[in-house]
Amino acid sequence: MSNTKNTSEPQNSQESPKGTENETAEDRPSPMQVLRHARTQLAELTGMAAESVSSFEQTEDGWSLEVEVLELVRVPDTMSLMASYQVDLDPAGELTGYRRVRRYERGRADSHRPGGR
């Protein structure tokens, strides 16, 4: 005689589908997980590795980041072309869109932005 469970009964009644309003804080990724996953997703889409993240904030729709990438290597390195990308993510940390917001030489400060960044 086997000891089997009736499969018509729910296995875990406390489990809720991802992305629902019943999602708890434990179900959501941490900010560091979101940041790492965003960098990976952007690199897959653009073919360019993220060098740094210059801004990161939680929004009503999920997350918003500004990521700095190396677009064109030049010699000397201070003449290499960098770009800032605005990256938008849903609450689960999945990329929903990105766009390049500026392009600049690595060694040049941007005088139009606060703090020279």
N, C-alpha and C positions, 0 to 999 in steps of 0.2 A: 504494500500500500504506500503510495507516495504522498508526501505532504506538500500539496500545491495550493496556491492562493487563487481565489476567484479573480480572473482578469477583468471582470466588469467593474470591480471596485477601484476607485482612484488610488494610485500608488502613493501619492503624496498630496494631500489635500491643501497644504499650505503653499504649494508651488504656484506662481502666477506667471503668465507669459511675459517675456521681455518686452519693454516698450509700453507697458500699460500704466495707468495711473496708480496702480497698487504697488509699483516698484518701490523698494525700500532703499535706503542709503547703502546697504551692503551689496545691492545688485548693481549699483552704478560704479563705473571705474573711478579710481582716484585721479586727482589732477596730474600726477606724474605719469600714470598709465596713459591718460589722454594725450599728454605732451609727447611721449615716446611713440605712440601709435600714429599721431598726426605727422611726425617727422618721417616715419616709415612710409606712410601712405603718399605723402607729397613726393618723396624720392622715387617711389614706384611710378607715379604719374608723369613726373617731369624728367626723370633720369638724372636729377641733380640732388646731391646730398645736402641736407640742412647743416649749416655751420653753427647757427645759434638761433635762439628764439628771443626776439626783442620785446614782445608783449604777449600776454596770455591772460584771458579773462573769461569768466563764465557769463553767459548771456541768457536771455529768456528762451532762446531757441537752442541752446547748447553751449558751445565754446567758440571763441574767436582768438586766433593767434596771428602774430606777424613773425614770419620765419625768414631768416637771412640765408641765401644760398650763393655759392660761387657759380656764376654763369659762364665766365670766360677767363681762362688762365693766361696771364701775360707776364713778361719779364721786364722790369722787376715786379715782384709780387704786389707792391703797392699800386700798380697800374691795372691789376686784375679787375674785371667787372663783377660786381656783386649785385644782387637784387633782393628786394623785400617782397614777400608774398603774403597777402591776406588770406588766411585759411579759416574756413568755417566748418564746424563739426556739429553733429547732432548730440543730444545728451549722452548717448552711449559712446561717443568718441569717434564715430564714423565720419569721414570726410564728406561734406555735402557740396563744397565748392571752394575754389581758390582763384586768385587773380594777382598778377604782378602789379604792385602799387608804386614802385620806384626802382630805378637802376642807377648805379653809381660806381665810381672807382673806389677800390678798397681803401686807399690812402687819403681820400678826400672827405672832409666833414660836410654835412648838408646844412647850410646856413638857414634854411627855411623851416627847420624843425626845432622844437625846444631842446636845449642841451646839446645841440650840434650833432644829433643822431640822425 
